[in-house]
Amino acid sequence: MKKLFFIVSIIALSITAKAQEAAKPETPKLYNPAADAKAEITAAVKTAQAQHKNVLLQIGGNWCIWCLRFNDLVTKDAELNKYMNDNFVVLHVNWSPENKNEKVLAALGYPQRFGFPVFVVLDGKGTRLHTQNSGYLEEGKGHSKAKVMEFFQGWAPAALDPKSYVEKEKAK
């Protein structure tokens, strides 16, 4: 009888554990280790040029909690999301043990030296404009909305357009 009770208890615990595991929300898969990063960047640059935007490369991996937290902030905050999508073509570039994209990152000036996530801004011609260490955007256990918006605004196409500054001078 004790053996039967023990076996039933083990089965019940096993079923409970499986049910809890199934109920956990799945971690988003933002980064694709199998993707051809070079081809995707080329396509993003072409799209950015056609849409008069810059390219925002978010380099990291699905293993990186800070990468997921950043994505969560910029996709769930309506103001950040709108500004980001109005001004950038966004591409997640994988870095993981399966695919470190070493040649692509070398061509981008080794941004991984800052840790992950790291952001690279390209213009519509594919020229690297800026590499952003995400540590400067952090606040507490996430990223600061104000700091992220300032980063976006500082590297949006209008911020880099000389006409913006000529018009400001004329207005004075």
N, C-alpha and C positions, 0 to 999 in steps of 0.2 A: 504494500500500500504506500509506503514511504517512497519507494522507487517511482511509482506511478505519479504521485504528487510532485516529485522532483522533476520528472520528465515533462509533465504538463506545465509546471512553472517555467521551465527553460523555454518551451515552445511559446508560451504567452509572452515572455520577455523578448524573445526573438521577433515575434510579430509586432509588438509595440515598438521596438527599435526600428524595424523596417518601415512602419507607418510614419514614425517621426522623421525618418530620413527622406521619405517620399514627400512629406509636407514642407520640407525646407525649400525656400525659393532657390531656383537655380542661379548660379553665378553667371552674369552675362558674359558672352563670348565676343568681346569687342575686337580682339586681336586674332588674326588668322596666321598661324605659323606656316601654313602652306602657301600663303599668298605670294605673288611675285611683286614685291614692294617697288622695285624699279619701274615696272610697267604701270602699277597703280599710281605712282607719283607722276609719271608722265601724263597719264590720263587726267589726274587732278589738276595739273598745271594747265593743260589744254582747256579744261572746263573753266578754271579760274580766269584765264585770259578772255574767254568768250563772255564771261559774266562780269568782268571788271572787278574781280575779287582777288584776294591773296589766298594762299594755301596754308592751312594750319595742320602740320603733322604732329599727331600725338603719339609719341614713341613710348612703348611700354609693353606690358603683357597681361594676360588674363590672371596671372599669379600675383600681380601687383595691386595691393589694396588701395594705395594712393591713386593709381591709375583709374580704378573703378570709382573711387570717391570723386575724383575730378569730373569724370564723365557723368556721374549721377548729378552733381551740382549743375553743370552746364546744360544738361538735357531737361532737368526738372524745373529749373528756375526760368520762367517765361522770358524775363528781360535778357538774361545772359544768352539763352538759346536763340532768341530772335536776333540779337546783335551779332552773335557768332555766325549764324547761318546767312545773315544779310551781307557779311563782309568776308567770309572765308569759305573755302571748300575744305571740309574737314576729312582727314584720313588718319586712321589708326595704323601705325606701323609697328609690327611685332618685333620684340626682342625677347627671346626665351632660349633655354637650352636646345630646343628643337631647331630653332632658326634665329640666329643672332643678326642676320642681315648685315654682316660685316662690311661688304663692299658698298652698300647703300649708305651706311652710317659713316664710313670713311669719306665718301664723297660729300657728306653733309658736315664734315669737320669734327667727327667723333663726339656727337652730342651726349652719348651715354656716359661721358665723364662726369656729368652732373647728377647721375642717378635717374630714377624713373618715378613718375613720368617726366619726360623732357619734351619741350615743344620747339619745333623749328618752323619759322615762317618763311615761305617762299613767295616771290611775286609771280605775276602771270607769265613770266618768261622762264621761271624755274630757278631764278637767282636767290640764293639764301640771303635773307634780310636780317634774321635774328635767331638766336638760340636762347630759349628761356629756361632757366633752372626753376623747376616748380617749387622748390623749397621757399622761394621768395613770395610765393602766392599762398602759402599755408597759413592757417590760423586754427589753433586748437587741434582737433582730430580731423580736420578737413581743410578746405581752401576758403579763403576770404572772397566773398562775392565782390566786394569793392576792389580788391587787388586784381582779381581776374578780369573785371570790367576795364580797369585801367590798362592792363596788359592788352586786351583786345583793342581798346581805343587807340593805344599807342602804335599798334601795328596794322591797323585797318588801312585800306587803300587811301582814304581821304587824308589820314595823318601823314602820308608820304607823298601827297600830291602837292607840288610847288604852287599850284593855283590856289590852294587853300590859304597859303600864307600871303600871296600877293593880294588876294581879296581882303584879308584881315588888315593889311597895311593901308590899303585904299580907304577902308572904313574909318581909320583913325583920323 
